[in-house]
């Protein structure tokens, strides 16, 4: 069935350090893998996405890597800042549906 | 301003009292969906709609109904709410790509069923 596992559930890092969040999925036919950031009291917002025809995508301090063979993808945030503190969700497209991971609470300590 | 709006933002109700949460988008998006967010479970899709008059079940459709009579509106209906439907609800819309395109989320509706 459609499944997305996300780890870790919580992550605390010191300001300036890197943070990595990993997701695994079950269906090898999936081709679209977005990451969303949710700040307190708001709806999730897309921060980066990757499609199966590429292995890595970068946007300033954030990057996503995809390993289709192993069916996992990861979010990398470098030089973390206090404003990066939020809940991060990975998601996987399964046909017309989008299935989300359980989320990671990222705390950046200054 | 391009946005997804939901009403109400907060609602406390009692078991069995029918309610509707409205969702509207002004971006002319084809795809709309409803999610519920619960601690430790992330966002789970309730229903989605590929276009007007086309709706389909997500992963947790039991106890919910939707309709898509106009492109901009996608209301969520709870005919007989129960306490296990207490949750934070999000409506989202997406352009032509549907599930493979950016989802634009509304601000959320916090529902409590007593």
HADDOCK unambig.tbl for C-alpha pairs under 7 A between the chains (distance, minus, plus):
assign (segid A and resid 32 and name CA) (segid B and resid 100 and name CA) 5.85 0.50 0.50
assign (segid A and resid 42 and name CA) (segid B and resid 107 and name CA) 5.33 0.50 0.50
assign (segid A and resid 43 and name CA) (segid B and resid 105 and name CA) 5.44 0.50 0.50
assign (segid A and resid 43 and name CA) (segid B and resid 106 and name CA) 5.83 0.50 0.50
assign (segid A and resid 43 and name CA) (segid B and resid 107 and name CA) 4.92 0.50 0.50
assign (segid A and resid 43 and name CA) (segid B and resid 108 and name CA) 6.19 0.50 0.50
assign (segid A and resid 44 and name CA) (segid B and resid 105 and name CA) 6.20 0.50 0.50
assign (segid A and resid 45 and name CA) (segid B and resid 104 and name CA) 6.95 0.50 0.50
assign (segid A and resid 45 and name CA) (segid B and resid 105 and name CA) 7.00 0.50 0.50
assign (segid A and resid 46 and name CA) (segid B and resid 102 and name CA) 6.62 0.50 0.50
assign (segid A and resid 93 and name CA) (segid B and resid 99 and name CA) 6.07 0.50 0.50
assign (segid A and resid 93 and name CA) (segid B and resid 100 and name CA) 6.33 0.50 0.50
assign (segid A and resid 96 and name CA) (segid B and resid 98 and name CA) 6.79 0.50 0.50
assign (segid A and resid 96 and name CA) (segid B and resid 99 and name CA) 5.42 0.50 0.50
assign (segid A and resid 97 and name CA) (segid B and resid 58 and name CA) 6.85 0.50 0.50
assign (segid A and resid 97 and name CA) (segid B and resid 99 and name CA) 5.61 0.50 0.50
assign (segid A and resid 98 and name CA) (segid B and resid 99 and name CA) 5.52 0.50 0.50
assign (segid A and resid 99 and name CA) (segid B and resid 44 and name CA) 6.87 0.50 0.50
assign (segid A and resid 100 and name CA) (segid B and resid 42 and name CA) 6.40 0.50 0.50
assign (segid A and resid 100 and name CA) (segid B and resid 43 and name CA) 5.72 0.50 0.50
assign (segid A and resid 100 and name CA) (segid B and resid 44 and name CA) 6.77 0.50 0.50
assign (segid A and resid 101 and name CA) (segid B and resid 42 and name CA) 5.84 0.50 0.50
assign (segid A and resid 102 and name CA) (segid B and resid 40 and name CA) 5.63 0.50 0.50
assign (segid A and resid 102 and name CA) (segid B and resid 41 and name CA) 4.75 0.50 0.50
assign (segid A and resid 102 and name CA) (segid B and resid 42 and name CA) 3.78 0.50 0.50
assign (segid A and resid 103 and name CA) (segid B and resid 42 and name CA) 5.58 0.50 0.50
